[in-house]
Amino acid sequence: MLQRREQPYIWTTWLPKLLTGENSCEWSVWFKAHYKNRTRQPSDFDQADWLMRHTALLNEQKEKRANSRSFVYVEGQNDFKLCGKTATLAGRPDLVVLDDRDAIIIDVKSGREQAWHRVQVMIYQYALPFVYPQYRDVRVSGEVVYPDHTVQIPEEAVSGQFVQDLGALIRRLGSDTPPSRVPSSSECRFCDVGALDCLDRMEVEPNREGVTADF
């Protein structure tokens, strides 16, 4: 049964596509932030296959980064909840490698490179020093690791403008006033908010073709 949360709760992975403009419907994240026990839209996503490929790449990175000078923290060891005035931001980076001077936050992706992957890691770079004291006095950089290459994310990527944009988005999503829904077949295709909770879901793109004699 659908229940309203006491405080909006936002999972980090819900935000990057909104920040990069790949998704436009802030309502879907607002709804997930404010309500629990919601219906979920059926999906043909092969989670078992994804989990196996992700785990294999994660284990490869874990072994590669392990040495006598570093601590390697894996998944559940990196859980965080960052409480603000309007919402709680939660997340779980795949790996964090820490030595005396540097912390590297690593997220592994088994698919092709996407801009929002980088933003996801940048959110982790922003959040973890607020939660874990050991990351406050070291350089916190990031990496997105793919099967065939790695994208480096410097500490400077988490700029003042990035923090402002992230904070503004979270404040909108934490507001009591829901944003407008932005249904389209491309937007709704990968949205996991079920049709019972979003009556505006669009499963089929309407015909948007016209005819002109001007060209």
HUWO-V85262 format. One record per backbone hydrogen bond with DSSP energy under -0.5 kcal/mol. NH is the residue of the N-H (numbers start at 1). CO is the residue of the C=O. E is the energy in kcal/mol with one decimal. If there is no record, write none. Layout:
nh: {NH;NH}
co: {CO;CO}
e: {E;E}
This chain:
nh: {3;5;9;10;12;14;15;16;18;19;20;21;22;23;26;27;28;29;30;31;32;33;34;35;36;41;47;50;51;52;53;54;55;56;57;58;59;60;61;62;63;64;65;66;70;71;73;73;75;77;78;79;80;82;83;84;84;88;89;90;91;93;95;96;97;98;98;99;103;104;105;105;106;106;107;109;117;118;118;119;120;121;122;123;124;125;126;127;128;129;130;131;131;132;133;135;136;139;141;141;142;143;144;145;145;146;146;151;152;153;157;158;159;163;164;165;166;167;168;169;170;171;172;173;174;175;175;178;188;189;190;191;194;194;197;198;201;203}
co: {36;34;33;88;90;11;12;12;15;15;16;17;17;17;24;180;25;25;26;27;28;29;30;31;3;192;45;46;47;48;49;50;51;52;53;54;55;56;57;58;59;60;61;62;67;98;71;96;94;74;75;76;91;89;81;82;87;8;82;10;80;78;106;73;104;71;96;102;139;97;103;141;95;104;143;145;114;114;115;115;116;117;118;119;120;121;122;123;124;125;127;127;128;128;131;132;133;101;103;139;153;105;151;107;143;144;149;144;150;142;154;155;157;159;160;161;162;163;164;165;166;167;168;169;170;171;172;176;184;185;186;188;39;192;194;194;198;201}
e: {-2.4;-3.0;-2.2;-3.4;-2.8;-2.2;-2.0;-0.7;-1.0;-2.0;-2.1;-0.6;-1.0;-2.2;-1.5;-0.7;-0.6;-0.7;-2.7;-3.0;-1.7;-2.5;-1.7;-1.8;-2.7;-1.6;-1.4;-2.0;-2.9;-2.0;-2.2;-2.8;-2.6;-2.1;-2.0;-2.5;-2.7;-1.8;-2.1;-2.5;-2.3;-2.0;-2.3;-1.0;-1.1;-2.8;-0.6;-3.0;-3.0;-2.6;-3.0;-1.1;-2.0;-3.6;-0.6;-0.5;-2.7;-2.5;-2.9;-2.7;-1.7;-0.5;-2.2;-2.0;-2.4;-2.8;-0.5;-2.6;-3.3;-2.6;-0.5;-2.5;-3.0;-0.6;-2.2;-2.9;-1.0;-0.8;-0.7;-1.2;-2.2;-1.6;-2.0;-2.0;-1.5;-2.6;-2.0;-2.5;-2.5;-0.6;-1.5;-0.8;-1.2;-3.1;-0.6;-1.8;-1.8;-2.4;-2.4;-0.7;-2.9;-2.4;-2.3;-2.5;-0.6;-0.6;-3.0;-2.7;-0.5;-2.9;-1.6;-1.4;-2.0;-2.2;-2.2;-2.6;-2.7;-2.7;-2.5;-2.1;-2.4;-2.3;-1.9;-2.5;-1.9;-0.7;-0.7;-0.6;-3.1;-1.5;-0.6;-1.0;-1.8;-0.6;-1.1;-1.5;-1.5;-0.6}
